Amino acid sequence: MILNTEQLVYIVRKTSLTLEDIGKFSPRQAIDFFKELLQQEQEDKYELYTILNTLLSVIHNAPISKPRIMKPNDFYQIKRHKRQEIQKDLLTSLCEKKGIKLPKS
């Protein structure tokens, strides 16, 4: 499998790589690079939302009379994605949505 146009554009937008740079990767390296980019972005979002939720809970629990104490996850439910959850190819998920069956590899 090779990267589709959306995946290539995503890599170019998120990194300083050019299409020429990406073209030097083997197809497997390019896909692994794309998956790792998605994984690291998920980790960044998880960290950001953890900090945001903590701040919101501190503000909410300030010494003003409140009916109940709130915890960080009461504001926004966050879930750390496991690497295996990101590993599903974008093409496979798009085909499933459209009802297209791909040959087994």
Backbone hydrogen bonds in HBPLUS format (Angstrom, degrees):
<---DONOR---> <-ACCEPTOR-->    atom                        ^
c    i                          cat <-CA-CA->   ^        H-A-AA   ^      H-
h    n   atom  resd res      DA  || num        DHA   H-A  angle D-A-AA Bond
n    s   type  num  typ     dist DA aas  dist angle  dist       angle   num
A0008-LEU N   A0004-ASN O   3.02 MM   4  6.32 160.5  2.05 156.8 162.8     1
A0009-VAL N   A0005-THR O   2.93 MM   4  6.12 168.9  1.94 157.3 159.9     2
A0010-TYR N   A0006-GLU O   2.95 MM   4  6.07 154.5  2.02 144.0 151.6     3
A0011-ILE N   A0007-GLN O   3.02 MM   4  6.28 159.7  2.06 149.6 153.8     4
A0012-VAL N   A0008-LEU O   2.98 MM   4  6.26 165.1  2.01 154.3 158.4     5
A0013-ARG N   A0009-VAL O   2.86 MM   4  6.04 159.6  1.90 151.6 157.2     6
A0014-LYS N   A0010-TYR O   2.98 MM   4  6.10 153.2  2.06 148.2 155.2     7
A0015-THR N   A0011-ILE O   2.96 MM   4  5.87 130.6  2.21 147.5 157.6     8
A0022-ILE N   A0018-THR O   2.99 MM   4  6.33 163.2  2.02 154.3 158.2     9
A0023-GLY N   A0019-LEU O   2.87 MM   4  6.00 145.2  1.99 140.8 150.6    10
A0024-LYS N   A0021-ASP O   3.12 MM   3  5.47 152.2  2.20 105.9 114.2    11
A0025-PHE N   A0022-ILE O   3.03 MM   3  5.52 157.9  2.08 113.3 120.2    12
A0030-ALA N   A0026-SER O   2.93 MM   4  6.18 162.2  1.96 162.3 167.0    13
A0031-ILE N   A0027-PRO O   3.06 MM   4  6.28 162.0  2.10 149.8 154.0    14
A0032-ASP N   A0028-ARG O   2.92 MM   4  6.10 164.5  1.95 150.2 155.0    15
A0033-PHE N   A0029-GLN O   2.79 MM   4  5.94 153.7  1.86 147.9 155.6    16
A0034-PHE N   A0030-ALA O   2.95 MM   4  6.17 159.3  2.00 147.4 152.5    17
A0035-LYS N   A0031-ILE O   2.93 MM   4  6.19 164.2  1.95 154.6 158.5    18
A0036-GLU N   A0032-ASP O   2.92 MM   4  6.07 158.1  1.97 146.8 153.0    19
A0037-LEU N   A0033-PHE O   2.90 MM   4  6.12 152.7  1.98 148.1 155.9    20
A0038-LEU N   A0034-PHE O   3.04 MM   4  6.36 159.6  2.08 151.1 155.7    21
A0039-GLN N   A0035-LYS O   2.92 MM   4  6.18 158.6  1.97 148.3 154.6    22
A0040-GLN N   A0036-GLU O   2.91 MM   4  6.12 164.1  1.93 153.0 156.3    23
A0041-GLU N   A0037-LEU O   3.04 MM   4  6.24 151.9  2.12 145.9 153.7    24
A0042-GLN N   A0038-LEU O   3.01 MM   4  6.27 153.7  2.08 148.8 155.7    25
A0043-GLU N   A0039-GLN O   3.01 MM   4  6.35 153.7  2.08 147.9 155.2    26
A0044-ASP N   A0040-GLN O   2.94 MM   4  6.20 154.9  2.00 145.3 151.9    27
A0045-LYS N   A0041-GLU O   2.94 MM   4  6.22 159.5  1.99 149.9 155.0    28
A0046-TYR N   A0042-GLN O   2.92 MM   4  6.13 156.9  1.97 147.5 154.2    29
A0047-GLU N   A0043-GLU O   2.97 MM   4  6.24 163.8  2.00 151.9 155.4    30
A0048-LEU N   A0044-ASP O   2.94 MM   4  6.16 162.2  1.97 150.2 155.4    31
A0049-TYR N   A0045-LYS O   2.87 MM   4  6.05 171.1  1.88 158.0 159.7    32
A0050-THR N   A0046-TYR O   2.93 MM   4  6.06 147.3  2.04 145.7 155.1    33
A0051-ILE N   A0047-GLU O   3.08 MM   4  6.34 160.7  2.12 150.5 154.5    34
A0052-LEU N   A0048-LEU O   2.91 MM   4  6.17 166.8  1.93 153.4 157.6    35
A0053-ASN N   A0049-TYR O   2.86 MM   4  5.87 164.5  1.88 144.3 148.9    36
A0054-THR N   A0050-THR O   3.05 MM   4  6.19 153.7  2.12 142.6 149.8    37
A0055-LEU N   A0051-ILE O   2.99 MM   4  6.28 161.6  2.02 154.4 158.9    38
A0056-LEU N   A0052-LEU O   2.93 MM   4  6.20 163.5  1.95 154.9 159.5    39
A0057-SER N   A0053-ASN O   2.96 MM   4  6.13 156.0  2.02 146.2 152.4    40
A0058-VAL N   A0054-THR O   2.98 MM   4  6.22 153.4  2.06 147.7 155.0    41
A0059-ILE N   A0055-LEU O   2.94 MM   4  6.19 164.2  1.96 155.0 158.8    42
A0060-HIS N   A0056-LEU O   2.89 MM   4  6.03 165.2  1.91 148.6 153.3    43
A0061-ASN N   A0057-SER O   2.91 MM   4  5.94 151.1  2.00 142.2 149.7    44
A0062-ALA N   A0059-ILE O   3.27 MM   3  5.36 163.2  2.30 109.3 110.7    45
A0074-ASP N   A0071-LYS O   2.90 MM   3  5.41 158.9  1.94 120.4 127.5    46
A0075-PHE N   A0072-PRO O   3.29 MM   3  6.03 164.6  2.31 119.3 122.9    47
A0085-GLU N   A0082-LYS O   2.95 MM   3  5.47 137.4  2.14 113.5 124.6    48
A0086-ILE N   A0083-ARG O   3.12 MM   3  5.38 135.1  2.33 104.3 115.8    49
A0087-GLN N   A0083-ARG O   3.22 MM   4  6.38 133.5  2.45 144.2 157.0    50
A0093-SER N   A0089-ASP O   3.17 MM   4  6.54 161.3  2.21 152.0 156.3    51
A0094-LEU N   A0090-LEU O   2.92 MM   4  6.13 158.3  1.96 153.3 159.7    52
A0095-CYS N   A0091-LEU O   2.91 MM   4  6.10 159.6  1.96 150.8 156.4    53
A0096-GLU N   A0092-THR O   2.97 MM   4  6.20 155.2  2.03 147.8 154.6    54
A0097-LYS N   A0093-SER O   3.09 MM   4  6.33 155.1  2.16 143.9 149.8    55
A0098-LYS N   A0094-LEU O   3.17 MM   4  6.45 146.4  2.29 143.1 151.8    56
A0099-GLY N   A0095-CYS O   2.89 MM   4  5.96 109.1  2.40 138.7 156.7    57
A0100-ILE N   A0095-CYS O   2.80 MM   5  4.81 154.7  1.86 147.6 145.1    58
A0099-GLY N   A0096-GLU O   3.15 MM   3  4.97 151.7  2.24  95.8 104.4    59
